[in-house]
Amino acid sequence: MAEIRARWLSFYADHIEPASKEIFSHVEKMIVGTLIVSAGAHVSSSEPAIVLFGYLRHGLVGRGVELFGVLLLLLNFLDGLYKLARVNWHVAYQIAMTICYVALTVRLVQLILAFRGE
């Protein structure tokens, strides 16, 4: 019984733990990026209650925040694609993961914008 436990702990430490850390790291970065994009979209779509330094136009600041969030999402996507390419899996799997990442990102932005409440 102790040998099975030792094998499982070794397998977990070598394979499952690093993969789960990478997955959660990318999901966390994706959520932060989508929150930034959603905040920029909210600021540029309506007049917010908070005045931004008095002289800045809300639409311009909102578009800048959206651009920053999209840039973060793009960098996270490229990092994930690079790490996925190093694993040496089939190209079809990489394409499927790309489509899932883009679809999930767009859906998260839509969901956050829907829950902002007006």
Biopython code that builds the backbone (N, CA, C, O; Angstrom):
import numpy as np
from Bio.PDB.StructureBuilder import StructureBuilder

atoms = [
    (1, "MET", "N", (0.820, -1.195, 0.000)),
    (1, "MET", "CA", (0.000, 0.000, 0.000)),
    (1, "MET", "C", (0.866, 1.261, 0.000)),
    (1, "MET", "O", (0.536, 2.258, -0.643)),
    (2, "ALA", "N", (1.975, 1.198, 0.731)),
    (2, "ALA", "CA", (2.872, 2.350, 0.792)),
    (2, "ALA", "C", (3.528, 2.599, -0.563)),
    (2, "ALA", "O", (3.806, 3.743, -0.924)),
    (3, "GLU", "N", (3.771, 1.532, -1.304)),
    (3, "GLU", "CA", (4.385, 1.679, -2.631)),
    (3, "GLU", "C", (3.429, 2.355, -3.609)),
    (3, "GLU", "O", (3.856, 3.180, -4.417)),
    (4, "ILE", "N", (2.154, 2.021, -3.547)),
    (4, "ILE", "CA", (1.156, 2.650, -4.418)),
    (4, "ILE", "C", (1.035, 4.131, -4.085)),
    (4, "ILE", "O", (0.946, 4.972, -4.980)),
    (5, "ARG", "N", (1.032, 4.439, -2.811)),
    (5, "ARG", "CA", (0.963, 5.841, -2.382)),
    (5, "ARG", "C", (2.197, 6.624, -2.850)),
    (5, "ARG", "O", (2.076, 7.761, -3.307)),
    (6, "ALA", "N", (3.353, 6.028, -2.737)),
    (6, "ALA", "CA", (4.589, 6.684, -3.171)),
    (6, "ALA", "C", (4.575, 6.898, -4.681)),
    (6, "ALA", "O", (4.991, 7.951, -5.164)),
    (7, "ARG", "N", (4.102, 5.909, -5.422)),
    (7, "ARG", "CA", (4.005, 6.071, -6.887)),
    (7, "ARG", "C", (3.037, 7.186, -7.250)),
    (7, "ARG", "O", (3.315, 8.002, -8.129)),
    (8, "TRP", "N", (1.894, 7.214, -6.564)),
    (8, "TRP", "CA", (0.902, 8.253, -6.863)),
    (8, "TRP", "C", (1.453, 9.639, -6.554)),
    (8, "TRP", "O", (1.291, 10.562, -7.352)),
    (9, "LEU", "N", (2.095, 9.791, -5.412)),
    (9, "LEU", "CA", (2.660, 11.086, -5.048)),
    (9, "LEU", "C", (3.758, 11.511, -6.012)),
    (9, "LEU", "O", (3.887, 12.694, -6.326)),
    (10, "SER", "N", (4.537, 10.567, -6.473)),
    (10, "SER", "CA", (5.573, 10.871, -7.454)),
    (10, "SER", "C", (4.952, 11.292, -8.790)),
    (10, "SER", "O", (5.386, 12.266, -9.404)),
    (11, "PHE", "N", (3.927, 10.544, -9.234)),
    (11, "PHE", "CA", (3.237, 10.886, -10.485)),
    (11, "PHE", "C", (2.574, 12.259, -10.376)),
    (11, "PHE", "O", (2.644, 13.065, -11.305)),
    (12, "TYR", "N", (1.934, 12.519, -9.242)),
    (12, "TYR", "CA", (1.272, 13.805, -9.024)),
    (12, "TYR", "C", (2.279, 14.952, -9.058)),
    (12, "TYR", "O", (2.039, 15.973, -9.703)),
    (13, "ALA", "N", (3.391, 14.786, -8.372)),
    (13, "ALA", "CA", (4.394, 15.845, -8.313)),
    (13, "ALA", "C", (5.063, 16.085, -9.659)),
    (13, "ALA", "O", (5.444, 17.213, -9.968)),
    (14, "ASP", "N", (5.208, 15.038, -10.460)),
    (14, "ASP", "CA", (5.894, 15.174, -11.751)),
    (14, "ASP", "C", (4.987, 15.642, -12.877)),
    (14, "ASP", "O", (5.442, 16.362, -13.766)),
    (15, "HIS", "N", (3.718, 15.253, -12.863)),
    (15, "HIS", "CA", (2.854, 15.502, -14.019)),
    (15, "HIS", "C", (1.648, 16.391, -13.722)),
    (15, "HIS", "O", (1.418, 17.370, -14.432)),
    (16, "ILE", "N", (0.892, 16.073, -12.705)),
    (16, "ILE", "CA", (-0.382, 16.753, -12.472)),
    (16, "ILE", "C", (-0.182, 18.142, -11.864)),
    (16, "ILE", "O", (-0.812, 19.102, -12.307)),
    (17, "GLU", "N", (0.676, 18.261, -10.867)),
    (17, "GLU", "CA", (0.852, 19.550, -10.196)),
    (17, "GLU", "C", (1.384, 20.643, -11.128)),
    (17, "GLU", "O", (0.839, 21.747, -11.120)),
    (18, "PRO", "N", (2.424, 20.387, -11.930)),
    (18, "PRO", "CA", (2.890, 21.449, -12.845)),
    (18, "PRO", "C", (1.848, 21.836, -13.881)),
    (18, "PRO", "O", (1.706, 23.012, -14.216)),
    (19, "ALA", "N", (1.112, 20.842, -14.391)),
    (19, "ALA", "CA", (0.086, 21.134, -15.398)),
    (19, "ALA", "C", (-1.048, 21.957, -14.797)),
    (19, "ALA", "O", (-1.523, 22.907, -15.420)),
    (20, "SER", "N", (-1.481, 21.602, -13.599)),
    (20, "SER", "CA", (-2.578, 22.359, -12.980)),
    (20, "SER", "C", (-2.135, 23.776, -12.625)),
    (20, "SER", "O", (-2.932, 24.708, -12.729)),
    (21, "LYS", "N", (-0.893, 23.956, -12.212)),
    (21, "LYS", "CA", (-0.395, 25.302, -11.933)),
    (21, "LYS", "C", (-0.376, 26.147, -13.195)),
    (21, "LYS", "O", (-0.747, 27.320, -13.154)),
    (22, "GLU", "N", (0.049, 25.575, -14.314)),
    (22, "GLU", "CA", (0.068, 26.310, -15.582)),
    (22, "GLU", "C", (-1.345, 26.678, -16.035)),
    (22, "GLU", "O", (-1.592, 27.799, -16.479)),
    (23, "ILE", "N", (-2.258, 25.731, -15.917)),
    (23, "ILE", "CA", (-3.636, 25.981, -16.342)),
    (23, "ILE", "C", (-4.259, 27.089, -15.501)),
    (23, "ILE", "O", (-4.861, 28.014, -16.048)),
    (24, "PHE", "N", (-4.125, 27.008, -14.186)),
    (24, "PHE", "CA", (-4.715, 28.028, -13.323)),
    (24, "PHE", "C", (-4.032, 29.379, -13.498)),
    (24, "PHE", "O", (-4.677, 30.419, -13.367)),
    (25, "SER", "N", (-2.753, 29.375, -13.788)),
    (25, "SER", "CA", (-2.048, 30.634, -14.044)),
    (25, "SER", "C", (-2.589, 31.310, -15.295)),
    (25, "SER", "O", (-2.820, 32.519, -15.299)),
    (26, "HIS", "N", (-2.793, 30.536, -16.355)),
    (26, "HIS", "CA", (-3.330, 31.117, -17.591)),
    (26, "HIS", "C", (-4.779, 31.565, -17.430)),
    (26, "HIS", "O", (-5.171, 32.603, -17.963)),
    (27, "VAL", "N", (-5.565, 30.796, -16.707)),
    (27, "VAL", "CA", (-6.961, 31.187, -16.466)),
    (27, "VAL", "C", (-7.012, 32.471, -15.642)),
    (27, "VAL", "O", (-7.824, 33.355, -15.916)),
    (28, "GLU", "N", (-6.152, 32.572, -14.641)),
    (28, "GLU", "CA", (-6.114, 33.778, -13.818)),
    (28, "GLU", "C", (-5.738, 35.005, -14.661)),
    (28, "GLU", "O", (-6.356, 36.063, -14.535)),
    (29, "LYS", "N", (-4.731, 34.856, -15.512)),
    (29, "LYS", "CA", (-4.324, 35.965, -16.374)),
    (29, "LYS", "C", (-5.423, 36.313, -17.378)),
    (29, "LYS", "O", (-5.610, 37.484, -17.708)),
    (30, "MET", "N", (-6.147, 35.309, -17.864)),
    (30, "MET", "CA", (-7.231, 35.559, -18.797)),
    (30, "MET", "C", (-8.368, 36.312, -18.109)),
    (30, "MET", "O", (-8.949, 37.222, -18.701)),
    (31, "ILE", "N", (-8.690, 35.953, -16.886)),
    (31, "ILE", "CA", (-9.750, 36.643, -16.151)),
    (31, "ILE", "C", (-9.366, 38.091, -15.884)),
    (31, "ILE", "O", (-10.201, 38.985, -16.016)),
    (32, "VAL", "N", (-8.121, 38.334, -15.512)),
    (32, "VAL", "CA", (-7.669, 39.708, -15.276)),
    (32, "VAL", "C", (-7.746, 40.513, -16.575)),
    (32, "VAL", "O", (-8.197, 41.658, -16.568)),
    (33, "GLY", "N", (-7.313, 39.925, -17.677)),
    (33, "GLY", "CA", (-7.385, 40.619, -18.962)),
    (33, "GLY", "C", (-8.813, 40.928, -19.377)),
    (33, "GLY", "O", (-9.091, 42.022, -19.870)),
    (34, "THR", "N", (-9.721, 39.982, -19.185)),
    (34, "THR", "CA", (-11.114, 40.229, -19.553)),
    (34, "THR", "C", (-11.755, 41.271, -18.647)),
    (34, "THR", "O", (-12.591, 42.053, -19.100)),
    (35, "LEU", "N", (-11.374, 41.290, -17.379)),
    (35, "LEU", "CA", (-11.891, 42.339, -16.491)),
    (35, "LEU", "C", (-11.414, 43.720, -16.926)),
    (35, "LEU", "O", (-12.170, 44.689, -16.860)),
    (36, "ILE", "N", (-10.176, 43.812, -17.366)),
    (36, "ILE", "CA", (-9.653, 45.095, -17.840)),
    (36, "ILE", "C", (-10.366, 45.523, -19.120)),
    (36, "ILE", "O", (-10.730, 46.691, -19.261)),
    (37, "VAL", "N", (-10.569, 44.597, -20.051)),
    (37, "VAL", "CA", (-11.291, 44.922, -21.282)),
    (37, "VAL", "C", (-12.720, 45.348, -20.972)),
    (37, "VAL", "O", (-13.223, 46.311, -21.552)),
    (38, "SER", "N", (-13.372, 44.640, -20.066)),
    (38, "SER", "CA", (-14.746, 44.979, -19.699)),
    (38, "SER", "C", (-14.835, 46.338, -19.018)),
    (38, "SER", "O", (-15.778, 47.093, -19.252)),
    (39, "ALA", "N", (-13.855, 46.649, -18.176)),
    (39, "ALA", "CA", (-13.849, 47.961, -17.522)),
    (39, "ALA", "C", (-13.674, 49.066, -18.556)),
    (39, "ALA", "O", (-14.339, 50.100, -18.478)),
    (40, "GLY", "N", (-12.794, 48.858, -19.515)),
    (40, "GLY", "CA", (-12.610, 49.849, -20.575)),
    (40, "GLY", "C", (-13.847, 50.006, -21.433)),
    (40, "GLY", "O", (-14.191, 51.120, -21.827)),
    (41, "ALA", "N", (-14.518, 48.908, -21.729)),
    (41, "ALA", "CA", (-15.747, 48.980, -22.520)),
    (41, "ALA", "C", (-16.846, 49.702, -21.754)),
    (41, "ALA", "O", (-17.630, 50.448, -22.341)),
    (42, "HIS", "N", (-16.904, 49.485, -20.464)),
    (42, "HIS", "CA", (-17.916, 50.159, -19.652)),
    (42, "HIS", "C", (-17.661, 51.663, -19.591)),
    (42, "HIS", "O", (-18.598, 52.455, -19.695)),
    (43, "VAL", "N", (-16.416, 52.055, -19.423)),
    (43, "VAL", "CA", (-16.087, 53.475, -19.345)),
    (43, "VAL", "C", (-16.344, 54.169, -20.676)),
    (43, "VAL", "O", (-16.843, 55.295, -20.702)),
    (44, "SER", "N", (-16.007, 53.507, -21.782)),
    (44, "SER", "CA", (-16.174, 54.157, -23.082)),
    (44, "SER", "C", (-17.610, 54.138, -23.579)),
    (44, "SER", "O", (-17.965, 54.917, -24.464)),
    (45, "SER", "N", (-18.450, 53.254, -23.023)),
    (45, "SER", "CA", (-19.828, 53.161, -23.516)),
    (45, "SER", "C", (-20.798, 54.083, -22.796)),
    (45, "SER", "O", (-21.856, 54.409, -23.333)),
    (46, "SER", "N", (-20.452, 54.504, -21.593)),
    (46, "SER", "CA", (-21.370, 55.360, -20.842)),
    (46, "SER", "C", (-20.574, 56.369, -20.020)),
    (46, "SER", "O", (-19.374, 56.208, -19.796)),
    (47, "GLU", "N", (-21.262, 57.398, -19.583)),
    (47, "GLU", "CA", (-20.639, 58.401, -18.727)),
    (47, "GLU", "C", (-20.537, 57.838, -17.317)),
    (47, "GLU", "O", (-21.564, 57.651, -16.663)),
    (48, "PRO", "N", (-19.345, 57.565, -16.832)),
    (48, "PRO", "CA", (-19.223, 57.021, -15.475)),
    (48, "PRO", "C", (-19.465, 58.097, -14.416)),
    (48, "PRO", "O", (-19.397, 59.294, -14.693)),
    (49, "ALA", "N", (-19.742, 57.649, -13.227)),
    (49, "ALA", "CA", (-20.008, 58.570, -12.127)),
    (49, "ALA", "C", (-18.724, 59.208, -11.610)),
    (49, "ALA", "O", (-18.767, 60.268, -10.987)),
    (50, "ILE", "N", (-17.590, 58.578, -11.861)),
    (50, "ILE", "CA", (-16.308, 59.087, -11.376)),
    (50, "ILE", "C", (-15.674, 59.938, -12.472)),
    (50, "ILE", "O", (-15.585, 59.504, -13.620)),
    (51, "VAL", "N", (-15.239, 61.127, -12.129)),
    (51, "VAL", "CA", (-14.576, 62.004, -13.085)),
    (51, "VAL", "C", (-13.094, 61.653, -13.112)),
    (51, "VAL", "O", (-12.438, 61.633, -12.071)),
    (52, "LEU", "N", (-12.571, 61.377, -14.297)),
    (52, "LEU", "CA", (-11.180, 60.979, -14.438)),
    (52, "LEU", "C", (-10.287, 62.198, -14.599)),
    (52, "LEU", "O", (-10.090, 62.677, -15.716)),
    (53, "PHE", "N", (-9.765, 62.689, -13.537)),
    (53, "PHE", "CA", (-8.842, 63.820, -13.490)),
    (53, "PHE", "C", (-9.431, 65.099, -14.080)),
    (53, "PHE", "O", (-8.713, 66.085, -14.240)),
    (54, "GLY", "N", (-10.693, 65.101, -14.398)),
    (54, "GLY", "CA", (-11.365, 66.313, -14.843)),
    (54, "GLY", "C", (-11.224, 66.632, -16.313)),
    (54, "GLY", "O", (-12.181, 67.124, -16.910)),
    (55, "TYR", "N", (-10.094, 66.384, -16.925)),
    (55, "TYR", "CA", (-9.861, 66.821, -18.304)),
    (55, "TYR", "C", (-9.836, 65.687, -19.326)),
    (55, "TYR", "O", (-9.936, 65.954, -20.524)),
    (56, "LEU", "N", (-9.709, 64.462, -18.904)),
    (56, "LEU", "CA", (-9.609, 63.345, -19.837)),
    (56, "LEU", "C", (-10.992, 62.942, -20.352)),
    (56, "LEU", "O", (-11.961, 62.896, -19.594)),
    (57, "ARG", "N", (-11.065, 62.657, -21.634)),
    (57, "ARG", "CA", (-12.328, 62.194, -22.219)),
    (57, "ARG", "C", (-12.532, 60.728, -21.863)),
    (57, "ARG", "O", (-11.607, 59.924, -21.977)),
    (58, "HIS", "N", (-13.724, 60.385, -21.439)),
    (58, "HIS", "CA", (-14.013, 59.033, -20.979)),
    (58, "HIS", "C", (-13.874, 58.011, -22.105)),
    (58, "HIS", "O", (-13.364, 56.912, -21.887)),
    (59, "GLY", "N", (-14.323, 58.366, -23.299)),
    (59, "GLY", "CA", (-14.228, 57.433, -24.413)),
    (59, "GLY", "C", (-12.794, 57.106, -24.763)),
    (59, "GLY", "O", (-12.470, 55.954, -25.055)),
    (60, "LEU", "N", (-11.932, 58.107, -24.737)),
    (60, "LEU", "CA", (-10.524, 57.906, -25.063)),
    (60, "LEU", "C", (-9.833, 57.053, -23.993)),
    (60, "LEU", "O", (-9.064, 56.147, -24.317)),
    (61, "VAL", "N", (-10.106, 57.339, -22.747)),
    (61, "VAL", "CA", (-9.514, 56.557, -21.663)),
    (61, "VAL", "C", (-10.028, 55.120, -21.705)),
    (61, "VAL", "O", (-9.263, 54.179, -21.495)),
    (62, "GLY", "N", (-11.314, 54.950, -21.976)),
    (62, "GLY", "CA", (-11.892, 53.614, -22.062)),
    (62, "GLY", "C", (-11.280, 52.792, -23.171)),
    (62, "GLY", "O", (-11.004, 51.607, -22.989)),
    (63, "ARG", "N", (-11.065, 53.409, -24.321)),
    (63, "ARG", "CA", (-10.435, 52.690, -25.437)),
    (63, "ARG", "C", (-8.995, 52.320, -25.103)),
    (63, "ARG", "O", (-8.529, 51.245, -25.481)),
    (64, "GLY", "N", (-8.291, 53.195, -24.402)),
    (64, "GLY", "CA", (-6.927, 52.885, -23.982)),
    (64, "GLY", "C", (-6.876, 51.722, -23.013)),
    (64, "GLY", "O", (-5.995, 50.868, -23.108)),
    (65, "VAL", "N", (-7.814, 51.685, -22.084)),
    (65, "VAL", "CA", (-7.881, 50.577, -21.126)),
    (65, "VAL", "C", (-8.238, 49.280, -21.850)),
    (65, "VAL", "O", (-7.674, 48.227, -21.554)),
    (66, "GLU", "N", (-9.171, 49.355, -22.794)),
    (66, "GLU", "CA", (-9.509, 48.171, -23.588)),
    (66, "GLU", "C", (-8.303, 47.665, -24.365)),
    (66, "GLU", "O", (-8.051, 46.460, -24.402)),
    (67, "LEU", "N", (-7.563, 48.561, -24.977)),
    (67, "LEU", "CA", (-6.372, 48.179, -25.744)),
    (67, "LEU", "C", (-5.340, 47.513, -24.838)),
    (67, "LEU", "O", (-4.718, 46.526, -25.231)),
    (68, "PHE", "N", (-5.154, 48.040, -23.636)),
    (68, "PHE", "CA", (-4.233, 47.438, -22.681)),
    (68, "PHE", "C", (-4.683, 46.028, -22.306)),
    (68, "PHE", "O", (-3.855, 45.119, -22.235)),
    (69, "GLY", "N", (-5.980, 45.830, -22.064)),
    (69, "GLY", "CA", (-6.504, 44.508, -21.730)),
    (69, "GLY", "C", (-6.358, 43.528, -22.872)),
    (69, "GLY", "O", (-6.021, 42.364, -22.658)),
    (70, "VAL", "N", (-6.610, 43.992, -24.090)),
    (70, "VAL", "CA", (-6.451, 43.122, -25.262)),
    (70, "VAL", "C", (-4.982, 42.735, -25.432)),
    (70, "VAL", "O", (-4.675, 41.598, -25.791)),
    (71, "LEU", "N", (-4.078, 43.676, -25.176)),
    (71, "LEU", "CA", (-2.650, 43.384, -25.264)),
    (71, "LEU", "C", (-2.253, 42.329, -24.231)),
    (71, "LEU", "O", (-1.481, 41.420, -24.538)),
    (72, "LEU", "N", (-2.774, 42.445, -23.015)),
    (72, "LEU", "CA", (-2.493, 41.432, -21.991)),
    (72, "LEU", "C", (-3.035, 40.065, -22.404)),
    (72, "LEU", "O", (-2.363, 39.049, -22.225)),
    (73, "LEU", "N", (-4.246, 40.038, -22.954)),
    (73, "LEU", "CA", (-4.822, 38.773, -23.408)),
    (73, "LEU", "C", (-4.005, 38.163, -24.541)),
    (73, "LEU", "O", (-3.798, 36.950, -24.581)),
    (74, "LEU", "N", (-3.545, 39.001, -25.455)),
    (74, "LEU", "CA", (-2.736, 38.518, -26.570)),
    (74, "LEU", "C", (-1.409, 37.948, -26.087)),
    (74, "LEU", "O", (-0.978, 36.896, -26.561)),
    (75, "LEU", "N", (-0.758, 38.628, -25.151)),
    (75, "LEU", "CA", (0.507, 38.118, -24.610)),
    (75, "LEU", "C", (0.301, 36.808, -23.859)),
    (75, "LEU", "O", (1.122, 35.898, -23.969)),
    (76, "ASN", "N", (-0.781, 36.702, -23.101)),
    (76, "ASN", "CA", (-1.091, 35.459, -22.397)),
    (76, "ASN", "C", (-1.370, 34.334, -23.391)),
    (76, "ASN", "O", (-0.939, 33.199, -23.193)),
    (77, "PHE", "N", (-2.094, 34.660, -24.459)),
    (77, "PHE", "CA", (-2.396, 33.669, -25.493)),
    (77, "PHE", "C", (-1.116, 33.182, -26.171)),
    (77, "PHE", "O", (-0.934, 31.978, -26.353)),
    (78, "LEU", "N", (-0.233, 34.099, -26.543)),
    (78, "LEU", "CA", (1.011, 33.713, -27.205)),
    (78, "LEU", "C", (1.911, 32.900, -26.281)),
    (78, "LEU", "O", (2.579, 31.968, -26.728)),
    (79, "ASP", "N", (1.932, 33.248, -24.994)),
    (79, "ASP", "CA", (2.711, 32.472, -24.031)),
    (79, "ASP", "C", (2.172, 31.044, -23.924)),
    (79, "ASP", "O", (2.940, 30.081, -23.920)),
    (80, "GLY", "N", (0.862, 30.920, -23.839)),
    (80, "GLY", "CA", (0.254, 29.594, -23.769)),
    (80, "GLY", "C", (0.473, 28.791, -25.032)),
    (80, "GLY", "O", (0.717, 27.586, -24.970)),
    (81, "LEU", "N", (0.388, 29.446, -26.178)),
    (81, "LEU", "CA", (0.609, 28.749, -27.449)),
    (81, "LEU", "C", (2.060, 28.294, -27.574)),
    (81, "LEU", "O", (2.333, 27.205, -28.079)),
    (82, "TYR", "N", (2.980, 29.123, -27.117)),
    (82, "TYR", "CA", (4.396, 28.745, -27.144)),
    (82, "TYR", "C", (4.650, 27.533, -26.253)),
    (82, "TYR", "O", (5.355, 26.605, -26.648)),
    (83, "LYS", "N", (4.075, 27.542, -25.051)),
    (83, "LYS", "CA", (4.258, 26.417, -24.139)),
    (83, "LYS", "C", (3.576, 25.164, -24.668)),
    (83, "LYS", "O", (4.070, 24.055, -24.465)),
    (84, "LEU", "N", (2.449, 25.332, -25.341)),
    (84, "LEU", "CA", (1.741, 24.191, -25.921)),
    (84, "LEU", "C", (2.528, 23.612, -27.095)),
    (84, "LEU", "O", (2.531, 22.398, -27.297)),
    (85, "ALA", "N", (3.192, 24.468, -27.869)),
    (85, "ALA", "CA", (3.982, 23.993, -29.007)),
    (85, "ALA", "C", (5.212, 23.209, -28.548)),
    (85, "ALA", "O", (5.670, 22.309, -29.251)),
    (86, "ARG", "N", (5.742, 23.545, -27.387)),
    (86, "ARG", "CA", (6.915, 22.828, -26.870)),
    (86, "ARG", "C", (6.569, 21.419, -26.412)),
    (86, "ARG", "O", (7.448, 20.560, -26.345)),
    (87, "VAL", "N", (5.302, 21.168, -26.094)),
    (87, "VAL", "CA", (4.891, 19.857, -25.609)),
    (87, "VAL", "C", (4.913, 18.829, -26.733)),
    (87, "VAL", "O", (4.959, 17.626, -26.475)),
    (88, "ASN", "N", (4.880, 19.292, -27.973)),
    (88, "ASN", "CA", (4.943, 18.431, -29.156)),
    (88, "ASN", "C", (3.685, 17.574, -29.313)),
    (88, "ASN", "O", (3.762, 16.366, -29.537)),
    (89, "TRP", "N", (2.525, 18.227, -29.189)),
    (89, "TRP", "CA", (1.264, 17.574, -29.455)),
    (89, "TRP", "C", (0.843, 17.855, -30.886)),
    (89, "TRP", "O", (1.488, 18.634, -31.589)),
    (90, "HIS", "N", (-0.211, 17.236, -31.304)),
    (90, "HIS", "CA", (-0.692, 17.384, -32.672)),
    (90, "HIS", "C", (-1.179, 18.812, -32.928)),
    (90, "HIS", "O", (-1.681, 19.477, -32.021)),
    (91, "VAL", "N", (-1.027, 19.270, -34.156)),
    (91, "VAL", "CA", (-1.419, 20.633, -34.524)),
    (91, "VAL", "C", (-2.927, 20.832, -34.372)),
    (91, "VAL", "O", (-3.373, 21.925, -34.023)),
    (92, "ALA", "N", (-3.711, 19.792, -34.629)),
    (92, "ALA", "CA", (-5.165, 19.903, -34.495)),
    (92, "ALA", "C", (-5.558, 20.214, -33.043)),
    (92, "ALA", "O", (-6.498, 20.969, -32.795)),
    (93, "TYR", "N", (-4.834, 19.630, -32.100)),
    (93, "TYR", "CA", (-5.108, 19.919, -30.690)),
    (93, "TYR", "C", (-4.765, 21.368, -30.370)),
    (93, "TYR", "O", (-5.492, 22.023, -29.622)),
    (94, "GLN", "N", (-3.680, 21.874, -30.920)),
    (94, "GLN", "CA", (-3.295, 23.268, -30.690)),
    (94, "GLN", "C", (-4.320, 24.220, -31.297)),
    (94, "GLN", "O", (-4.629, 25.253, -30.702)),
    (95, "ILE", "N", (-4.846, 23.889, -32.461)),
    (95, "ILE", "CA", (-5.882, 24.719, -33.085)),
    (95, "ILE", "C", (-7.159, 24.684, -32.254)),
    (95, "ILE", "O", (-7.808, 25.713, -32.065)),
    (96, "ALA", "N", (-7.515, 23.512, -31.762)),
    (96, "ALA", "CA", (-8.709, 23.400, -30.914)),
    (96, "ALA", "C", (-8.548, 24.208, -29.632)),
    (96, "ALA", "O", (-9.494, 24.865, -29.197)),
    (97, "MET", "N", (-7.376, 24.171, -29.025)),
    (97, "MET", "CA", (-7.127, 24.962, -27.823)),
    (97, "MET", "C", (-7.173, 26.457, -28.131)),
    (97, "MET", "O", (-7.644, 27.240, -27.306)),
    (98, "THR", "N", (-6.694, 26.862, -29.298)),
    (98, "THR", "CA", (-6.746, 28.267, -29.708)),
    (98, "THR", "C", (-8.183, 28.736, -29.839)),
    (98, "THR", "O", (-8.535, 29.808, -29.345)),
    (99, "ILE", "N", (-9.011, 27.950, -30.493)),
    (99, "ILE", "CA", (-10.416, 28.306, -30.682)),
    (99, "ILE", "C", (-11.131, 28.374, -29.327)),
    (99, "ILE", "O", (-11.930, 29.281, -29.093)),
    (100, "CYS", "N", (-10.846, 27.424, -28.444)),
    (100, "CYS", "CA", (-11.463, 27.443, -27.109)),
    (100, "CYS", "C", (-11.029, 28.669, -26.317)),
    (100, "CYS", "O", (-11.848, 29.273, -25.624)),
    (101, "TYR", "N", (-9.757, 29.045, -26.406)),
    (101, "TYR", "CA", (-9.249, 30.211, -25.667)),
    (101, "TYR", "C", (-9.927, 31.484, -26.145)),
    (101, "TYR", "O", (-10.375, 32.294, -25.333)),
    (102, "VAL", "N", (-10.005, 31.664, -27.456)),
    (102, "VAL", "CA", (-10.628, 32.872, -28.008)),
    (102, "VAL", "C", (-12.113, 32.912, -27.662)),
    (102, "VAL", "O", (-12.626, 33.955, -27.258)),
    (103, "ALA", "N", (-12.809, 31.787, -27.817)),
    (103, "ALA", "CA", (-14.242, 31.746, -27.512)),
    (103, "ALA", "C", (-14.498, 32.014, -26.029)),
    (103, "ALA", "O", (-15.428, 32.740, -25.681)),
    (104, "LEU", "N", (-13.681, 31.434, -25.164)),
    (104, "LEU", "CA", (-13.857, 31.642, -23.733)),
    (104, "LEU", "C", (-13.566, 33.085, -23.336)),
    (104, "LEU", "O", (-14.252, 33.640, -22.477)),
    (105, "THR", "N", (-12.566, 33.691, -23.946)),
    (105, "THR", "CA", (-12.240, 35.081, -23.643)),
    (105, "THR", "C", (-13.380, 36.013, -24.044)),
    (105, "THR", "O", (-13.781, 36.878, -23.266)),
    (106, "VAL", "N", (-13.897, 35.837, -25.251)),
    (106, "VAL", "CA", (-15.005, 36.676, -25.715)),
    (106, "VAL", "C", (-16.232, 36.468, -24.840)),
    (106, "VAL", "O", (-16.928, 37.425, -24.503)),
    (107, "ARG", "N", (-16.492, 35.239, -24.477)),
    (107, "ARG", "CA", (-17.665, 34.953, -23.644)),
    (107, "ARG", "C", (-17.518, 35.555, -22.245)),
    (107, "ARG", "O", (-18.493, 36.047, -21.677)),
    (108, "LEU", "N", (-16.307, 35.519, -21.687)),
    (108, "LEU", "CA", (-16.088, 36.123, -20.372)),
    (108, "LEU", "C", (-16.298, 37.630, -20.405)),
    (108, "LEU", "O", (-16.869, 38.191, -19.469)),
    (109, "VAL", "N", (-15.848, 38.295, -21.463)),
    (109, "VAL", "CA", (-16.076, 39.742, -21.588)),
    (109, "VAL", "C", (-17.566, 40.020, -21.659)),
    (109, "VAL", "O", (-18.050, 40.937, -20.995)),
    (110, "GLN", "N", (-18.308, 39.247, -22.450)),
    (110, "GLN", "CA", (-19.751, 39.429, -22.555)),
    (110, "GLN", "C", (-20.433, 39.198, -21.211)),
    (110, "GLN", "O", (-21.342, 39.938, -20.835)),
    (111, "LEU", "N", (-19.997, 38.176, -20.494)),
    (111, "LEU", "CA", (-20.597, 37.863, -19.204)),
    (111, "LEU", "C", (-20.342, 38.966, -18.182)),
    (111, "LEU", "O", (-21.242, 39.343, -17.431)),
    (112, "ILE", "N", (-19.137, 39.474, -18.153)),
    (112, "ILE", "CA", (-18.806, 40.546, -17.211)),
    (112, "ILE", "C", (-19.593, 41.808, -17.544)),
    (112, "ILE", "O", (-20.089, 42.485, -16.643)),
    (113, "LEU", "N", (-19.710, 42.127, -18.826)),
    (113, "LEU", "CA", (-20.493, 43.296, -19.219)),
    (113, "LEU", "C", (-21.969, 43.126, -18.893)),
    (113, "LEU", "O", (-22.643, 44.098, -18.551)),
    (114, "ALA", "N", (-22.478, 41.905, -18.994)),
    (114, "ALA", "CA", (-23.887, 41.653, -18.669)),
    (114, "ALA", "C", (-24.158, 41.795, -17.179)),
    (114, "ALA", "O", (-25.255, 42.202, -16.795)),
    (115, "PHE", "N", (-23.188, 41.471, -16.330)),
    (115, "PHE", "CA", (-23.381, 41.533, -14.891)),
    (115, "PHE", "C", (-23.026, 42.881, -14.275)),
    (115, "PHE", "O", (-23.144, 43.049, -13.061)),
    (116, "ARG", "N", (-22.603, 43.820, -15.067)),
    (116, "ARG", "CA", (-22.181, 45.090, -14.479)),
    (116, "ARG", "C", (-23.356, 45.844, -13.870)),
    (116, "ARG", "O", (-23.158, 46.658, -12.968)),
    (117, "GLY", "N", (-24.571, 45.594, -14.340)),
    (117, "GLY", "CA", (-25.766, 46.188, -13.753)),
    (117, "GLY", "C", (-25.856, 47.685, -13.932)),
    (117, "GLY", "O", (-24.938, 48.426, -13.579)),
    (118, "GLU", "N", (-26.964, 48.118, -14.482)),
    (118, "GLU", "CA", (-27.121, 49.561, -14.709)),
    (118, "GLU", "C", (-28.273, 50.098, -13.935)),
    (118, "GLU", "O", (-28.557, 51.294, -14.002)),
]
sb = StructureBuilder()
sb.init_structure("model")
sb.init_model(0)
sb.init_chain("A")
sb.init_seg("    ")
for serial, (resi, resn, name, xyz) in enumerate(atoms, 1):
    if name == "N":
        sb.init_residue(resn, " ", resi, " ")
    sb.init_atom(name, np.array(xyz, "f"), 0.0, 1.0, " ", f" {name:<3s}", serial, name[0])
structure = sb.get_structure()
